[in-house]
Every structure is written in C-alpha cells, then in structure tokens.
Amino acid sequence: MKVKGTYKRSDIWLAFWLIIPTLIAIGITAFYPLGQTLYDSFFKWSLRPGFEREFVGFQNYVNLFQDPRFLSSLWNTIYFTFFSVLIEFLLGLGTALILNADFKLRGLVRAAVLIPWAIPTAVSSQMWKWMYNDQYGVISLMLYNLGILEEGTPILGTPGMAMAAIIGVDVWKTTPFVALLLLAGLQIIPNELYEAARIDGATIWKQFTSITLPVLRPTIGVTLIFRTLDALRVFDIVYIMTQGAVGTETLAVYNRSLLMDNIFSPRGLFGYGSALSVVIFLIIGIFTIIYMRSLNIKLD
C-alpha cells in the first residue's frame, strides 16, 4: 500500500526509526535544558548550601519588567541589533554584488574577504580593544590626528561612543558572512534574465529592483534571521571589550551576571536569571516570526 504520493508505508516507518536517534539527541541537548530553565524560572532559589527552593510563580517575570537594569539592557540589545544588522546587510549586499561580478583574481578576493569572519570572536574583540586603547591604540591615534577626538579620550569608556565602537567591530567581523550568504543567492539567478532585461531597455537599477531583489528575497530572509538571532544574544564582543560598562550591557551579559556572579547569592537570583533566559528566548522567537511573516518565508 502506498501513502503520501509515491512513498510506501514501510519507507515512512524506516525514515521515522532512522531519525529517532537525532530526535533524542536534540531533546537531551536542547529541549530538556529549555524545559528545565522554564521550570526554574518559577522559583526563587540559588545553589547556596541550605537555601530552600521557593515557588514564586510569575513573580520573577513581574520583577524583571520592573527592573531598570533589565530595561536598559533590553534597549541596548535592540539598539545593537538594529544598527549592526542594518549596516551589515547593506555592506554585505554591496560586497556580494561586487564579488558576483566577473573580474580577475575574483577567487582570491572572495577568500580574502572572509578573513575577518574566520578570526575567532574572542581574538578579534581583544585585538580591537587594544586598537581602541586611549594610550597606544592605532584607532584612537588616527581619530586624534584627524581632530575627531580629543587626545586621551577613552573610546570604550565613553557612553554612546563605546556602543558605536562595539557595533563597528561586529560589522567588521560579520559583514563577510552576510556577503557570503547573499552571494550564494545571487549565483542562482540565471544570466538570461538580465540579458532579456537589457534587451528590453531596463536600466541597472531597474534590473536590481525587478530581478535581483525579488529572486533574492528568500536568501535575504534567511540572512536577516541568522544575523538577528545572533545579534540578539550578543555576549562575547561586549563582555570582552567593556564587560557591559558605560551603557553597553546587553541581555546576555546581564544574564551571565545573574546566573554566574550570583549563583550562590542568598537572594535566590538563579530563578530570576532563568526567567531572563526565557524572555531572551521569547524575544528571539518573536523576531523570527516577524521576519518570516514580513518576507513571506515558508517552511514547507
């Protein structure tokens, strides 16, 4: 007997049994920790010896949205995400269009562009932290010589300027990844479409808006989702460069402080940190749904 088109029932059951190990692995490594975090978020507790777990229901979530530090880190995260993803997308799209053109040494240029992305984030963050140093940093020295900054101004110690510096580092590192994803989408567009458009008298801008962007929409959607998810949980760049000081603390950095620095706190903040973890998960899910709906991306 055949079901689901040309597939036999025995084939469907074979496929089901083959994916069971993967489902178990995902359940152990992903869904169980998520469920445990959700469960812990309803309690006031810590790992302090003798501390008794106390059920508080949704009180952790209520306290969270009344917490000025949480609201500040939420704003910082959204600010960082918006500007970093926007700049990376625009620069990445321009880079992808250039790399998609036919020119000499194109393969070498493509490989060179990926170097910033290939450098580990911890290494690149520390490298840029040194370059931003107000005493010997090359970036600081260059800005002083151009008259943009006064000598001795600490870039990573100045509110507003520190976040802009962190966004700049993220753009430098991640734009090649965005360009790589968009380049993959550009390469599936048949040249015949552009040739037909040129014959019809379409300008380069008209070809871009009528052919490139519509065909590239699914790739743009996937790229924006990947980058937004990554930006919303940004931790390493911020923690290494400022540790969340001078108005740069993000949700992930604040969450790390709650879960690690207060792990044995008598105030029982471990459950509070778990609630923040759940909120971060929900925010990421909401942004994903918004992207998929606005760009009409389907999973089937």
N, C-alpha and C positions, 0 to 999 in steps of 0.2 A: 504493500500500500504506500502511495506517495502522498506527502503533505507538503504545504508551503512550496508549491511550484514543482520543481524537479528533484527536490530533496527527499530521500527516503527517511522513514521514521527511525530506522537503525542508525543512519548517518547523524541525525539530530541528537540522538541519545549518546552516540560516540563523542560528538563535539561537546556535549554537556559534561560528560565524565572527564574529558581532557582539560576543560577549563576549571574544574573544581580545585585542583592544587593552587592555581592562580588566585581564585576567589578566597581561598583560605589564607593565603599569604597576604592579600590586600586587607582582609578582615583583621588579621593579627597586627599588621603594621600600621594600618590607617584607621579603620572603623572602631577598633577596640580602644585605642588611645583617645579618639574623639569622644566616644561614649563615656569613657572614664572622666575626661575633662568636664563634660557636661554634667555628670553626676556630682563631681567635686565642687562645681560652681554653686551648688545649692547649700553648701555647708560653710561654716566658719571653723577653720582648722589650720594647723601647721604641723611640722614634723618635730616640734619641741617635745622632749620627753615629758610625759604626764599630761599633755594637752588633750582634752577630750573634744572629739568632733561634735559640733553643734549644728543642727539643722536650722537654716535661716530662710529657706525658700528663695524668693526672688529678691531678697534684701540686698544681696551683693550687686545685682544689676541696678537696683534703685540707687544705691550709694555710688555706683560707678558713674551714672549720668549726672550726679551732683558733685562729682569730683573735679575741681578746676584743673588738676594736673592731667586727668584723662581728656577733658575737653580741649586743653591746649595741645596735647599730643595727637588727638584726632585731627585738629585743624592743621597741624604741622604735616601729618601724613597725607592728608588730602592735597595740601599745597605742594608738597614734594611730588606726589603722584601726577598731579595735573601738569605742572610745568616740565617735569622730566620726560613724561611720556609724550607730551606735545612736541617738545623740541627734538626728542629722539626720532619721532615719527617723521617730522618734516625733513630733518637732516638725513635720516635713513632712506626716505623716498628719493631725495635728490641724489644721494650716493648710489642707490640701486639703479636709477635711470642712467647715471654716468657709466657704471660698471656693466650695464646691459648693452652699451654701445660697442661697436666694433673698432678697436684701436690696437696698436702694437703693445706688447707686454701686458695685455689685459689680464692674463692669468697671474702674473707676478703682482700686479696691483691689487687684484682681488685677495690674494694671500696676505699682502702687507696690511690691507685694511683691517683684517681680522686680528691683528696683533694685540690691540688694547683689550679686546674681548677675551683673548686667550690667557691674559695675565690674571692670576688669582686675585679675587677682590681684596683680600687682606693685604696682599703685596702692593697693589695699585693704590689702595687707600693710604697706606703708610707712606708710599712714595710721594703722593700729592700732599700729604700732611707736612712732609719736610719741605716741599716746594712752596707751601703757603706760609712757612715759618717767617715771623716778622724780623728775625735777626739775619738769617742766611738763606732764606728761601728765594729761588730764582723767580717765581711768580711775583712775590712781594717786591723784589728788587725792580722787576720790569715795570710794575704798576707805579712804584715810586718815581722812577726815571721818566715815566710818561706824565707824571703830575696828577694821576688819578687818585692816589692815596698819599696821605702824609707819612713821612718816614716814621717807622716804629708802630704803625697801626697793625694790630693783630687781626688778620683776616678771620681766623677761626675763633677769635674771642670777641667779635663784634656782632651784636644782634642784627639779624637781617642779612648781613654780609656772609655770615657763617653758613646759613642755609643756601644762599646762592652759590657759594663755593662748593658745597656738597652736591648740589644739583649739577654743577659743571663737571665734577668728577664722574658722576653717574652717566651723564650724557656722553662724555669722552669714552667711557668703557662700554656702554651698551648700544650706542648707535650702530657699530658694525654688526651686531646681532640682528637688529631691526632691518638693516640694509640687506643682510643675507636672506632673511625670510621673504622680504619683498622682491628681491632679485629672483628667488625661486618662482614666485608668482609671475613675474614679468617674462620669464623664459618659456612659459607655456602658451603665451599669446602668439598666434600664428602671424608671420610677417605679411601674409596675404591680406590680412585685414587692413594693415597700414598702407599697403600698396594700392588697394582699392580706394581707400580714403584719399590718398594723394591724387589719384586719377580723377576723383570727383571734386578736387579742388579744396579739400579740407586743410586748414592751417594746422601747425604743430599743436597749438593749444586745443583746437577742436578735436584732433586725434587723441590728445591726452584725456579730455573730458568725456569723449564719446566712446572711446575704445579702452584705453588703459585703465581708467578708474573703475568703470563698470565690471570689467573682467577681473580686476584685481580686488574687488570688494571682499570676497571670502578670505583671501590672504591678509588683507588689511584687518579684517575682523579677528582672525586668529592672532595676528601680531599684536594688536591692541590688547587683547585678552591676556596674552602671555606677559606683556610688559606691565599691564595694570596690576595683575596678580602679584608680580614680583615687586613692584614699587610699593604696593600697599603693605607689604610685610618687610620693608627695608629695615635692616638691622646693622649689618657688618660695616658699611661705609660710615654710617652715623656714629656707631659706637667707637670705631677706631679713631675717627677724626675729632670728635668732640665729646663722646660719651653722653650725648643728649644735652649738653650745656648750651647756654645763650640762645634759647628758643629753638633748638633743633631736635628736641626729644620726640621720637615717633612712637606709635603704639607698640611696636615690637620692642623698642628699647625700654619703655615703661613697663611692659610685661615682663621683660627679663629682670628688671629691678624688683618687681613684686614677687616673682617666683624664686629667684636665686638669692637676692640680698636679704629677703625676709622669710627664708624657708623655715627658720626656727623662731620666728617672731612670736612673742606672747599675744600679739594682737590677732593672730589667726588669719594672716593675709594670703595664705596659699589658695583658699577657696575664692578669694577676691581676684587673685591673679588668674585663676581658672575661668572666672566669669569674663574677664577681659579677653582671654584666649577665644572664648566662644563668640564674643562680639566681633573680634577681628575676623573670624571665620565667616560670620554672617555678612559683614561688610564686603568681604571679597566675593561672596556668593551673589549679593545684590548687584555689585558692579558687573559681574559676569553676565547675569540675566539681562541687565540694561544693554550691554554691548550686543548680546545675541539677538535681542528684540529689535534694537535700532538698526542693526546691519542685516537683519533677516537671515541669520545663520541657523541652519537646521542640522540636527544631529543624525537624521536618518539619511 
